[in-house]
């Protein structure tokens, strides 16, 4: 019998009915410490009072009008993002996948309008993840993502992660439009791009007059201890994809761009019925009001340091289970010696939620406002899970 929900997920046998902060309560009454945060989405935890109020107040006013009209909450959120980033302009989407679609269109249209229509290619890297749309899977290029879905959208050049020689050679192509990269790979196994490499990418793009597109869907919005991960390197992109944490649990995404990179996106070149709707932008404004505060980001960095220190101790205590820790801020990965899914499942048994990733990594993506007690509890539960293995 065909399931009523398309079976594209191998779902854990868990269902939740209530959440508060970093904790979830299952339908059977068990409590779980959530160190997955809906895959880095619930940036301020569950049932955050400020977000609940923003959503409720807006729901009592107006839900949807479409982008045929001015949307005050959307304008305020755009102004906030421009104020706090490199960007001159913003387009709102409902997800990171939609943001990828626009980023690809924007880069190609920029060169088309500049009289260089041959510049359509975009360099991407092994281990990347940019969503599951036609552009997203073509950009990633891995067999797991593309098998059975051909013909693929052309125009992507796939390079090995960290292969500087291949990158330098590929950047010489006269058909190249952009380089697309995650400052910290999420699905690929929490692999940060070193600061010097991001600087090198920026220099390479400037040298060849191509665009730098950063995918900060998972690593952005405070996750690494800066508002956006690329800030640690001191560089800025031309185009940036944002989603997940910006909505704090409400579907919301965005593409941020410089005026020059976005110059081809004129009236009628792109659209979204729901993108930037009043409900989503009301929540997004509440998220930005909190996370963009330097004092809040300083706390993210303090907690990240505390968590990492405890995780290093955990790795030392269980050398048969863990190999090491990597990542940035509160986007951390435990490299496993045993199967990462076995560790994730052992965590479920102890009341801890985490997320597996490629390269045999277990992702730790807690709410950014978790407490020190939450950190201590999580490491204790991980210790018990590892001992059970």
C-alpha positions as CSV (number, residue, x, y, z in Angstrom):
1,X,0.0,0.0,0.0
2,X,1.3,3.4,-0.9
3,X,1.9,5.6,2.1
4,X,-0.2,8.8,2.2
5,X,3.0,10.8,2.8
6,X,5.6,10.3,0.0
7,X,8.3,8.1,1.5
8,X,11.3,10.3,0.6
9,X,12.4,10.5,4.2
10,X,13.7,7.7,6.5
11,X,11.9,9.2,9.5
12,X,12.8,8.4,13.1
13,X,10.0,6.9,15.1
14,X,9.5,10.1,17.1
15,X,6.7,12.6,17.1
16,X,6.6,15.8,19.2
17,X,3.7,17.8,20.5
18,X,5.3,20.6,22.5
19,X,8.6,22.5,22.6
20,X,10.2,25.1,24.8
21,X,13.7,26.5,24.4
22,X,16.0,23.7,23.5
23,X,13.6,21.0,24.7
24,X,10.9,19.0,22.9
25,X,8.2,16.8,24.5
26,X,7.2,13.7,22.5
27,X,3.7,12.5,22.1
28,X,4.5,9.7,24.6
29,X,5.6,12.2,27.2
30,X,9.4,11.7,26.8
31,X,11.6,14.8,26.8
32,X,14.4,15.4,24.3
33,X,17.2,18.0,24.2
34,X,17.1,19.3,20.7
35,X,20.7,19.7,19.3
36,X,19.4,19.6,15.7
37,X,17.1,22.6,15.9
38,X,15.1,21.5,12.8
39,X,18.4,21.3,10.9
40,X,19.8,24.7,12.1
41,X,16.3,26.3,11.6
42,X,15.1,27.0,15.2
43,X,17.8,29.5,15.8
44,X,16.0,30.8,19.0
45,X,14.6,27.6,20.2
46,X,11.0,26.4,20.4
47,X,8.1,28.6,21.3
48,X,10.3,31.7,21.7
49,X,8.1,34.4,23.2
50,X,9.4,37.2,21.0
51,X,8.8,35.1,17.8
52,X,5.4,33.8,19.0
53,X,4.3,37.4,19.7
54,X,5.5,38.7,16.4
55,X,3.7,35.9,14.5
56,X,0.5,36.2,16.5
57,X,0.3,40.0,16.3
58,X,0.8,39.8,12.5
59,X,-1.7,36.9,12.2
60,X,-4.4,39.1,13.8
61,X,-3.6,41.8,11.2
62,X,-3.0,40.5,7.7
63,X,-1.5,37.2,6.4
64,X,-1.0,37.6,2.7
65,X,-1.4,40.2,0.1
66,X,1.2,39.1,-2.6
67,X,4.1,41.1,-3.9
68,X,1.8,43.2,-6.1
69,X,1.6,45.5,-3.2
70,X,4.0,47.1,-0.6
71,X,4.6,44.9,2.5
72,X,5.8,47.1,5.4
73,X,7.3,44.1,7.4
74,X,9.2,43.0,4.2
75,X,10.6,46.5,3.7
76,X,11.7,46.7,7.4
77,X,13.4,43.3,7.1
78,X,15.2,44.2,3.9
79,X,16.4,47.4,5.6
80,X,17.7,45.4,8.5
81,X,19.6,43.0,6.3
82,X,21.1,45.8,4.2
83,X,22.1,47.7,7.3
84,X,23.9,44.7,8.8
85,X,25.5,43.2,5.7
86,X,27.4,44.0,2.4
87,X,24.1,43.9,0.5
88,X,22.4,46.8,-1.3
89,X,19.2,44.8,-2.2
90,X,17.2,41.8,-1.0
91,X,14.7,39.4,-2.6
92,X,12.7,37.2,-0.2
93,X,11.9,33.5,-0.8
94,X,10.3,30.7,1.2
95,X,13.4,28.5,1.4
96,X,17.1,28.0,0.7
97,X,16.3,26.0,-2.4
98,X,14.4,29.0,-3.8
99,X,17.2,31.2,-2.9
100,X,19.6,29.0,-4.9
101,X,17.4,29.3,-7.9
102,X,17.5,33.1,-7.8
103,X,21.2,33.2,-7.1
104,X,21.9,31.2,-10.3
105,X,19.5,33.3,-12.4
106,X,20.9,36.5,-11.0
107,X,24.5,35.6,-11.8
108,X,23.7,34.6,-15.4
109,X,21.4,37.5,-16.1
110,X,24.1,39.9,-14.8
111,X,26.5,38.8,-17.5
112,X,23.8,38.6,-20.2
113,X,22.9,42.2,-19.6
114,X,26.6,43.1,-19.6
115,X,26.9,41.8,-23.2
116,X,28.7,38.6,-22.1
117,X,25.9,36.0,-22.7
118,X,28.6,33.2,-22.9
119,X,29.3,33.6,-19.2
120,X,26.9,31.0,-17.7
121,X,29.1,28.5,-15.9
122,X,29.2,28.3,-12.1
123,X,32.0,26.5,-10.2
124,X,30.8,24.4,-7.3
125,X,32.6,21.9,-5.0
126,X,32.4,18.3,-3.9
127,X,30.4,17.8,-0.7
128,X,28.3,20.8,-1.4
129,X,24.5,21.0,-0.9
130,X,22.4,23.8,-2.4
131,X,18.9,22.3,-2.2
132,X,16.9,19.8,-4.2
133,X,15.6,21.8,-7.1
134,X,16.9,21.3,-10.6
135,X,19.5,24.0,-10.1
136,X,20.4,22.8,-6.6
137,X,21.0,19.2,-7.6
138,X,22.9,20.2,-10.7
139,X,25.1,22.5,-8.6
140,X,25.9,19.7,-6.1
141,X,26.5,17.1,-8.9
142,X,26.9,14.1,-6.6
143,X,25.5,10.8,-7.8
144,X,23.3,10.6,-4.7
145,X,21.7,13.9,-5.7
146,X,21.3,13.5,-9.4
147,X,20.9,9.8,-10.2
148,X,17.7,9.3,-12.1
149,X,16.8,13.0,-12.5
150,X,18.4,13.8,-15.8
151,X,18.8,15.6,-18.0
152,X,20.5,18.0,-15.6
153,X,20.5,21.8,-15.8
154,X,23.8,22.5,-17.6
155,X,26.4,25.1,-16.7
156,X,28.0,23.8,-13.5
157,X,31.7,23.0,-13.1
158,X,32.3,20.5,-10.3
159,X,35.7,20.7,-8.5
160,X,37.2,18.7,-5.6
161,X,36.8,20.5,-2.3
162,X,40.2,22.1,-1.5
163,X,41.9,21.6,-4.9
164,X,43.5,24.9,-5.4
165,X,45.2,24.0,-8.7
166,X,42.0,22.8,-10.3
167,X,40.2,26.0,-9.1
168,X,42.9,28.3,-10.5
169,X,42.8,26.6,-13.9
170,X,38.9,26.5,-14.0
171,X,38.7,30.2,-13.1
172,X,40.4,31.1,-16.4
173,X,37.5,29.9,-18.5
174,X,35.9,32.7,-20.6
175,X,32.4,31.1,-20.0
176,X,32.7,31.4,-16.2
177,X,30.1,33.5,-14.4
178,X,30.5,32.7,-10.7
179,X,31.9,30.6,-7.9
180,X,29.3,29.2,-5.5
181,X,30.4,27.9,-2.1
182,X,29.3,27.3,1.5
183,X,31.6,29.0,4.0
184,X,30.9,26.0,6.2
185,X,29.6,22.9,4.4
186,X,26.6,21.5,6.4
187,X,25.3,18.4,4.7
188,X,28.9,17.7,3.5
189,X,30.0,17.1,7.1
190,X,30.6,20.4,8.8
191,X,33.6,21.3,6.7
192,X,34.7,25.0,7.2
193,X,36.5,26.8,4.4
194,X,39.6,28.3,5.9
195,X,39.6,32.1,6.1
196,X,42.6,32.4,3.8
197,X,40.8,30.3,1.2
198,X,37.8,32.5,1.3
199,X,40.1,35.5,0.8
200,X,41.7,33.7,-2.0
201,X,38.3,33.0,-3.6
202,X,37.4,36.7,-3.4
203,X,40.8,37.7,-5.0
204,X,40.3,35.1,-7.7
205,X,36.8,36.4,-8.5
206,X,38.1,39.9,-8.6
207,X,41.0,38.9,-10.9
208,X,38.7,37.3,-13.4
209,X,35.8,39.6,-13.0
210,X,33.4,36.9,-11.9
211,X,30.8,36.8,-9.1
212,X,31.3,35.2,-5.7
213,X,28.1,33.5,-4.4
214,X,28.0,32.4,-0.8
215,X,25.5,29.8,0.4
216,X,24.9,30.7,4.0
217,X,21.6,28.9,4.3
218,X,22.9,26.7,7.1
219,X,25.9,28.6,8.5
220,X,24.4,32.1,8.5
221,X,22.3,34.1,10.9
222,X,24.5,33.9,14.0
223,X,25.3,30.2,13.7
224,X,29.1,30.7,13.7
225,X,29.2,33.6,16.2
226,X,29.1,36.3,13.5
227,X,25.9,37.3,11.9
228,X,27.2,35.6,8.7
229,X,30.0,33.1,8.6
230,X,32.0,35.0,5.8
231,X,32.6,37.9,8.2
232,X,35.3,35.9,10.0
233,X,37.4,36.1,6.9
234,X,36.9,39.8,6.3
235,X,35.6,39.4,2.8
236,X,32.2,40.1,1.2
237,X,30.4,38.2,-1.5
238,X,28.5,39.6,-4.5
239,X,25.4,37.4,-3.9
240,X,24.4,35.5,-0.7
241,X,21.8,32.9,-0.1
242,X,20.0,32.9,3.3
243,X,17.3,30.8,4.9
244,X,16.8,28.4,7.8
245,X,17.8,30.5,10.9
246,X,16.4,33.8,9.5
247,X,12.8,32.5,10.1
248,X,13.5,30.9,13.4
249,X,11.2,28.0,12.4
250,X,8.9,29.9,10.0
251,X,9.6,29.2,6.3
252,X,11.7,32.2,5.1
253,X,14.6,32.7,2.8
254,X,16.4,35.5,1.0
255,X,18.9,36.4,-1.6
256,X,21.2,39.4,-0.7
257,X,23.2,41.1,-3.4
258,X,25.2,44.1,-4.3
259,X,23.6,46.6,-6.7
260,X,26.0,45.6,-9.4
261,X,25.4,41.9,-9.1
262,X,21.7,42.4,-9.1
263,X,21.5,44.8,-12.0
264,X,19.9,42.4,-14.4
265,X,17.0,41.5,-12.1
266,X,14.5,44.1,-13.3
267,X,10.6,44.0,-13.2
268,X,9.3,40.7,-14.4
269,X,12.6,38.7,-14.3
270,X,11.7,36.9,-11.0
271,X,8.8,36.5,-8.6
272,X,7.3,34.6,-5.7
273,X,3.7,34.5,-4.6
274,X,4.5,33.9,-1.0
275,X,8.0,35.2,-0.8
276,X,8.4,38.0,1.8
277,X,4.8,37.5,3.1
278,X,3.8,39.5,6.2
279,X,3.8,36.5,8.5
280,X,7.3,35.4,7.5
281,X,8.8,38.8,7.6
282,X,7.3,39.7,11.0
283,X,9.1,36.7,12.4
284,X,12.2,37.5,10.5
285,X,12.3,41.0,11.9
286,X,12.0,39.5,15.5
287,X,14.8,37.1,14.8
288,X,17.1,39.9,13.5
289,X,16.2,42.2,16.4
290,X,17.7,39.5,18.7
291,X,20.5,37.8,16.8
292,X,22.0,40.9,15.2
293,X,22.8,42.4,18.6
294,X,26.6,42.2,19.2
295,X,25.9,41.2,22.8
296,X,23.9,38.2,21.7
297,X,26.6,37.1,19.2
298,X,29.2,37.4,21.9
299,X,27.2,34.9,24.0
300,X,27.0,32.6,21.0
301,X,30.8,32.6,20.9
302,X,31.2,32.1,24.6
303,X,28.8,29.1,24.5
304,X,30.4,27.7,21.4
305,X,33.8,27.7,23.2
306,X,32.3,26.0,26.2
307,X,30.6,23.3,24.1
308,X,33.7,22.7,22.0
309,X,35.9,22.3,25.0
310,X,33.5,19.7,26.5
311,X,33.2,17.9,23.2
312,X,37.0,17.6,22.9
313,X,36.9,15.9,26.3
314,X,34.2,13.6,25.1
315,X,36.3,12.6,22.1
316,X,39.2,11.8,24.4
317,X,37.1,9.7,26.6
318,X,35.6,7.7,23.8
319,X,38.4,7.1,21.2
320,X,36.6,4.0,19.9
321,X,33.5,6.0,19.0
322,X,34.8,9.5,18.0
323,X,37.7,10.7,16.0
324,X,37.5,14.5,16.5
325,X,35.5,17.7,16.5
326,X,35.3,20.3,13.7
327,X,33.2,23.3,12.7
328,X,32.6,26.8,13.8
329,X,30.6,28.5,16.5
330,X,27.4,26.4,17.3
331,X,27.8,24.6,14.0
332,X,29.9,21.6,15.1
333,X,30.4,18.1,13.9
334,X,31.6,15.0,15.7
335,X,33.6,12.9,13.4
336,X,32.7,9.3,14.2
337,X,34.7,6.1,14.1
338,X,31.6,4.0,14.3
339,X,28.6,4.6,12.0
340,X,27.3,8.1,12.7
341,X,23.7,6.9,12.4
342,X,24.4,4.5,15.3
343,X,25.6,7.4,17.4
344,X,22.5,9.4,16.4
345,X,20.2,6.5,17.3
346,X,22.0,6.0,20.6
347,X,21.4,9.7,21.3
348,X,17.7,9.2,20.7
349,X,17.7,6.4,23.3
350,X,19.2,8.9,25.8
351,X,16.9,11.8,24.9
352,X,19.2,13.8,22.6
353,X,18.4,14.9,19.1
354,X,21.3,15.3,16.6
355,X,21.6,15.2,12.8
356,X,23.8,12.9,10.7
357,X,25.8,14.3,7.8
358,X,28.3,13.1,5.1
359,X,31.8,12.1,5.9
360,X,30.5,10.0,8.9
361,X,29.8,13.1,10.9
362,X,27.2,13.8,13.6
363,X,26.0,17.4,13.4
364,X,25.4,19.5,16.5
365,X,23.2,22.5,15.7
366,X,21.6,23.7,18.9
367,X,19.5,26.8,19.3
368,X,21.8,29.8,19.6
369,X,20.2,30.8,22.9
370,X,20.7,27.5,24.7
371,X,21.9,27.6,28.3
372,X,25.1,26.4,29.9
373,X,23.0,23.8,31.6
374,X,21.8,22.6,28.2
375,X,25.4,22.2,27.1
376,X,26.3,20.2,30.1
377,X,23.3,18.0,29.7
378,X,23.9,17.4,26.0
379,X,27.5,16.3,26.6
380,X,26.4,14.1,29.5
381,X,23.8,12.4,27.2
382,X,26.4,12.1,24.4
383,X,28.7,10.4,27.0
384,X,26.0,7.9,27.9
385,X,25.2,7.3,24.2
386,X,28.9,6.7,23.4
387,X,29.2,4.3,26.4
388,X,26.3,2.3,25.1
389,X,28.1,1.7,21.9
